[in-house]
């Protein structure tokens, strides 16, 4: 008598299960480390793209702190995002040196070129534009960063051209 053996079905992890696994690994890495909230949030955001409400709830539970404490950190530091960003992140400096050198006009040209509001993401998900207080490149004012590349001594026309080239 031959018994047919059924192959076990392969389990496909849901996005939530995958996220919980990633967050668990990050929490384990920092278990018992005092003051690890920011590195945990940085690694979580790097792994997941942003810190959604369910991510914050999972991290708070894993760290044994109220979610409100995590939200306090996330909303205080501009490096953290609650919403996904576009494929390319465009940061426009509005620090003092950039401001007096024409950052307002450059920023308006960028928003006009991409047809997006400040802090928004283009409809095609290609760009997210952020206004930042300072990029630390004052001698190159006005300045913007596209992803990790810094572009200085901008004019509105040069900024538009750089965006078209990305």
N, C-alpha and C positions, 0 to 999 in steps of 0.2 A: 504494500500500500504506500503510495507515494503521497507525501504531503507537500502541497505547494506552499512555498514561503513567500509571503508578501514582503516587499521591500518597505522598510519604514519610510514614512514621508519625511522629506527634509523640512526642517523648520525654517521658516523665513522670519527673521526678527523684524518686528515692527520698528518704526522710527523711534517710538517712545522707549522700547526695550534697548535699542542701540544707544540712545541718549543716556539712559539710566546706567548702562554699562560703562560708557565713557566717563560720566560724572563720578561713578563709583571708583574708577581707577584714579581719577584726579584726587578725590577725597582721601583715598587710601595713601596716596603719595605724600599728602600733607598731614596725615593723622598725627595729632598731638603737637603739631608745630604752632607755636604762639604767633599771632599776627599774620596768619597765612590767608586771610580773606581775599586780599587783592591778588596774590598769585593764583589762587583757586579760581577767582572770577576771570582773570586774564586767560588762563589755560582753557577754561570752559568756553569762553567766547571764541577763542582761537579754534577750538575743536568744532563748535556748533554754529559759528557765524554771528550769533547774537545771544543775548540772555533773555529768553522768553519767560513769561510768568511761571510756566511749569518747571523750567530750568531752575529758577530762583527758589521755588518751593522745594524741589529735590535737594538743592544745595543747602538750604536752611535746615531741612530735616537731617541731612547728613552731618552738618556742623553742630547741630543742637542749638541753633540760635533762631530767633524769630525772623520770619521772612522780611518784616519791616526793617530790620537791621541791614539785611542784604540790599534791599531797595534803597536804603539811605546811602550806602556806598556807591551803588550803581548810578544813582541819579546825581550824586555829588561830582564824580569824576567823568569828564567828557570822553574819556577813552572807551567807556562802556556803552553798548547799544542794546536797546530793548527791541529794536526792529531790525530785520535783515537789511543789509546795504547792497548797493549795486555792485557789479563786477569790478568797477573802478571807483575808488574813493578820491574825490577832489576836495582838498582842504584849502580854503582861501584865508590868508592871514589878514586880520584887521587890527593888528597891534599898532602902536603909535607911529612907528616909522613907515609901515605900510599904508596906514591911513593917510598920512600927510603926503605920501607919494602916489596916491591914486587908487588905493585898494577898493574904494567904493565903486568907482567906474569899472574896474576890472571884475569885481564881483557881479555887478549888474550885467556885464557882457557875458559872463559865464552862465548866469541864470537864464539870460535871453537865448543864448546859443543852444542850451540844453532844454529849454522850455520846461523849467522846473522851478519850484519855490525853494527858498533857503531851507536846508535840512532835508529836502526831498530827494526822491529817487526818480529817475526818468522812467517813462512808461514802459520802455523796453528792458528795464532793469540793468542798463549798462553803466550808469553813473549815479552816484550819490554826492551831493554837494553839501559841505559843512563849512560854516564860518568858525574860525578859531581865533583865540586871543593873540597868540604869538607862535610862530614856527621857529623862532630863534635864528633867523637869517636876516637880521635887520639891515645889513650892508647891501643886501640884494633887493631891497624893497622896491615895489610891491612883489609879494611872493605867493605862490600856490604850490601845493604838492599834489601830484596825481600818483596814487598808490605810494610808492616809496621814493619817487623821483621829485626833486625840488626844481622849480622853475622860477627864476628871479628876473628883476628888472622888466616886469611885464607892462604891456599896454593892453587895452581891451582887444585890439586886433590880434596881437601875439597870443593872448590867452585863447581866443576863439580858434586860431590856427592850431595850437597845441592840442586842443580837444578834438579837432577833426583828424589829427594824426594818430590818436590812440585807437 
